[in-house]
């Protein structure tokens, strides 16, 4: 069968039949009308959040979203959770929490084997799903509104629970890069089962990202700097075209040797909090640089201001 015929079949169900090499300008925006926002990962403890906010204020560079407790919210006690939520609320900062335990903590070793790594980070059994949801509710009780999800089945379940009224309507779910989605059909699936925002795999080309944007309306979370364990790439000078073709988008800043696996993994619970705090300051500097590059090359694009409409800001 001819490729053109297959493309027509795919387009009948609302999925582009080819990547958008013409790089159309996105007409979609955040609720405040802005094109882009900044997201920083690895904000693991209250003192790391305080360092991020202090540096953000010094540099007058707004950070809109903190991906937090990637080591697992289980490791924070209730007072730490409440303190974290209170600090974020005062700074008008969206927080996406990572409930734990997760698949990497279980007895299964497949996800960390060379070939098993391609299978994605999925939950194992009903008990692990219940543990995630229990930890999520513990964080909701502390005031958090946003949560990281790595499993489409869990995403579907959480959305069904929201529809039935068991999960509050104002909770936002972000699908992680660990879910491994890199095409418009996968993005459409995630949007259809309740994802409020999602992180495609980090090494897609701009035409591939533009194709996803033409397919879904939810914000895309784009890695512009990623850990060595994922490839260690830096895409600062792709930012103007990324924002033009992919708005609304978060630029995700996550450098370092490794995230969860291997030597130097930053999001282990025993990682030094002082190091994480200093690293958070460096990431804010990168956000400033990225914003400068965008404004020099595509000044039409606007970035959301601090505390913008639509952010999942905690309410402790």
Secondary structure, 3 states (H helix, E strand, C coil): CCHHHHHHHHHHCCCCCCCCCCCCCCCCCCCCCCCEEEEEEEECCHHHHHHHHHHHHHHCCCCCEEEECCCCHHHCCHHHHHHHHHHHHHHCCEEEECCCCCHHHCCCCHHHCCCHHHHCCCCCHHHHHHHHHHHHHHHHHHCCCEEEECCHHHHHHHHHHHHCCCCCCCCEEEECHHHCCCCHHHHHHHHHCCCCEECCCCCCCHHHHHHHHHHCCCEEEEEEEECHHHCCCECHHHHHHHHHHHCCEEEEEECCCECCCCCCECCCCCCCHHHHHHHHHHHHHHHHHHHHHHHHHCCCCCECCCCCCCCCECCC
